Amino acid sequence: MLLKSYTKEISRPKCNPGFESVHCTARLDQDIGAVIPYLNAALDGSEYLKDPPGGTV
């Protein structure tokens, strides 16, 4: 499965815009639910969320 398209949003944390970190949110146009458990196993420090399907890195 290859991604055909996506959009990304990079922003400051809404809770405290003065933080030196940034948030990056990717919105995918394809369903990648079957791949998420494999990404969780491959990415160190990530967390797999089962319901709703998603993850954090």
N, CA and C of each residue as an Amber inpcrd file, in Angstrom:
protein
   171
   0.8370000  -1.1640000   0.0000000   0.0000000   0.0000000   0.0000000
   0.8920000   1.2390000   0.0000000   0.6460000   2.1210000  -0.9330000
   1.3590000   3.3900000  -0.9860000   0.3730000   4.5250000  -0.7650000
   0.8220000   5.5410000  -0.0660000  -0.0300000   6.7100000   0.1210000
  -0.1180000   7.4850000  -1.1800000  -1.3230000   7.8560000  -1.5420000
  -1.5070000   8.6390000  -2.7630000  -1.4740000  10.1310000  -2.4770000
  -1.9820000  10.5220000  -1.3050000  -1.9470000  11.9390000  -0.9480000
  -2.1500000  12.0960000   0.5540000  -1.7080000  13.2290000   1.0660000
  -1.8820000  13.5760000   2.4670000  -1.7340000  15.0880000   2.6200000
  -2.1830000  15.5860000   3.7420000  -1.9530000  16.9800000   4.0930000
  -1.3170000  17.0060000   5.4770000  -0.5240000  18.0250000   5.7420000
   0.0900000  18.1360000   7.0630000  -0.1220000  19.5410000   7.5990000
  -0.2060000  19.6020000   8.9110000  -0.3860000  20.8830000   9.6000000
   0.6510000  20.9530000  10.7110000   1.4520000  21.9960000  10.7020000
   2.4590000  22.2100000  11.7420000   2.0400000  23.4530000  12.5130000
   1.9310000  23.3040000  13.8340000   1.4610000  24.4200000  14.6530000
   2.1040000  24.3820000  16.0380000   1.9960000  25.4900000  16.7200000
   2.4220000  25.5710000  18.1190000   1.3550000  24.8960000  18.9780000
   1.7220000  24.3830000  20.1500000   0.7140000  23.7990000  21.0370000
  -0.3610000  24.8280000  21.3970000  -1.6270000  24.4610000  21.2590000
  -2.7090000  25.4050000  21.5290000  -2.8270000  25.7250000  23.0090000
  -2.3990000  24.7880000  23.8690000  -2.5150000  25.0280000  25.3070000
  -1.5160000  26.0830000  25.7860000  -0.3590000  26.1910000  25.1120000
   0.6430000  27.1880000  25.4870000   1.4940000  27.5110000  24.2560000
   1.1110000  28.4970000  23.4640000   1.8370000  28.8230000  22.2400000
   3.2840000  29.2460000  22.4680000   3.6770000  29.5260000  23.7040000
   5.0440000  29.9310000  23.9960000   6.0140000  28.7680000  24.1060000
   5.5120000  27.5280000  24.1210000   6.4050000  26.3610000  24.1860000
   7.3290000  26.3430000  22.9830000   8.5010000  25.7650000  23.1410000
   9.4640000  25.6930000  22.0440000   9.2370000  24.4850000  21.1370000
   8.2550000  23.6600000  21.4380000   7.9620000  22.4990000  20.6070000
   6.8830000  22.8480000  19.5830000   6.7130000  21.9860000  18.5920000
   5.6540000  22.1470000  17.6030000   4.8840000  20.8430000  17.4820000
   3.6510000  20.9300000  17.0180000   2.8350000  19.7590000  16.7440000
   2.7420000  19.5860000  15.2310000   2.8310000  18.3580000  14.7850000
   2.6510000  18.0590000  13.3640000   1.5320000  17.0380000  13.2440000
   0.4800000  17.3920000  12.5270000  -0.6500000  16.5000000  12.3140000
  -0.7180000  16.1540000  10.8400000  -0.7270000  14.8580000  10.5360000
  -0.8540000  14.4040000   9.1520000  -2.2560000  13.8380000   8.9540000
  -2.9040000  14.2550000   7.9090000  -4.2270000  13.7410000   7.5650000
  -4.0930000  12.9640000   6.2650000  -4.4080000  11.6770000   6.3560000
  -4.2470000  10.7840000   5.2100000  -5.5750000  10.6090000   4.4980000
  -5.5240000  10.5250000   3.1730000  -6.7300000  10.3440000   2.3780000
  -7.0800000   8.8750000   2.1700000  -6.2280000   7.9710000   2.6360000
  -6.4740000   6.5410000   2.5000000  -6.6070000   5.9190000   3.8860000
  -7.2860000   4.7740000   3.9550000  -7.4250000   4.0390000   5.2070000
  -6.1600000   3.2140000   5.4310000  -5.4440000   3.4900000   6.5170000
  -4.2260000   2.7410000   6.8190000  -4.3760000   1.9490000   8.1210000
  -5.6260000   1.6900000   8.5140000  -5.8990000   0.9970000   9.7630000
  -5.1640000  -0.3250000   9.9060000  -5.0100000  -1.0760000   8.8140000
  -4.3420000  -2.3770000   8.8810000  -2.8410000  -2.2390000   9.1150000
  -2.2760000  -1.0930000   8.8400000  -0.8280000  -0.8850000   8.9470000
  -0.4090000  -0.3420000  10.3200000  -1.3420000   0.2670000  11.0400000
  -0.9950000   0.9470000  12.2920000  -0.2910000   0.0390000  13.3050000
  -0.7400000  -1.2020000  13.5410000   0.0010000  -2.0400000  14.4970000
   1.4630000  -2.2700000  14.0890000   1.7260000  -2.3730000  12.7970000
   3.1000000  -2.5640000  12.3260000   3.9330000  -1.2970000  12.5340000
   3.3330000  -0.1380000  12.3220000   4.0400000   1.1160000  12.5890000
   4.3810000   1.2280000  14.0660000   3.4650000   0.8210000  14.9190000
   3.7020000   0.8640000  16.3530000   4.9080000   0.0160000  16.7230000
   5.0460000  -1.1440000  16.0900000   6.1740000  -2.0350000  16.3880000
   7.4910000  -1.4870000  15.8450000   7.4270000  -0.7260000  14.7590000
   8.6460000  -0.2550000  14.1100000   9.1450000   1.0900000  14.6440000
   8.2640000   1.9160000  15.1880000   8.6430000   3.2540000  15.6420000
   8.8460000   3.2560000  17.1470000  10.0500000   3.5560000  17.5850000
  10.3290000   3.6400000  19.0140000   9.6010000   4.8300000  19.6260000
   9.0580000   4.6350000  20.8030000   8.4050000   5.7220000  21.5110000
   7.0240000   6.0540000  20.9850000   6.4570000   5.1920000  20.1570000
   5.1330000   5.4750000  19.6220000   4.0720000   4.7640000  20.4620000
   2.8490000   5.2140000  20.3110000   1.7370000   4.6140000  21.0280000
   0.6110000   4.3410000  20.0420000   0.1180000   3.1050000  20.0260000
  -0.9660000   2.6880000  19.1420000  -2.2920000   2.8640000  19.8650000
  -3.2120000   3.5550000  19.2500000  -4.5460000   3.7610000  19.8070000
  -5.5330000   2.9200000  19.0110000  -6.2140000   2.0000000  19.7000000
  -7.0740000   1.0530000  18.9970000  -8.4290000   1.6480000  18.6080000
  -9.0260000   2.4570000  19.4850000 -10.3520000   2.9780000  19.1850000
 -10.4430000   4.4390000  19.5870000 -10.4610000   5.3810000  18.6990000
 -10.3860000   5.2260000  17.2480000  -8.9650000   4.9170000  16.8220000
  -8.8100000   4.2440000  15.6770000  -7.4610000   3.8690000  15.2400000
  -6.5800000   5.0790000  15.0230000  -5.4050000   5.0420000  15.5610000
  -4.4750000   6.1480000  15.4000000  -3.1960000   5.8690000  16.1550000
  -2.3630000   6.8640000  16.2420000  -1.1180000   6.6790000  16.9550000
  -0.4290000   7.9930000  17.2220000   0.5010000   7.9440000  18.1390000
   1.3230000   9.1030000  18.4390000   2.7800000   8.6930000  18.3830000
   3.6180000   9.6050000  17.9880000   5.0640000   9.3320000  17.9210000
   5.7700000  10.3750000  18.7410000
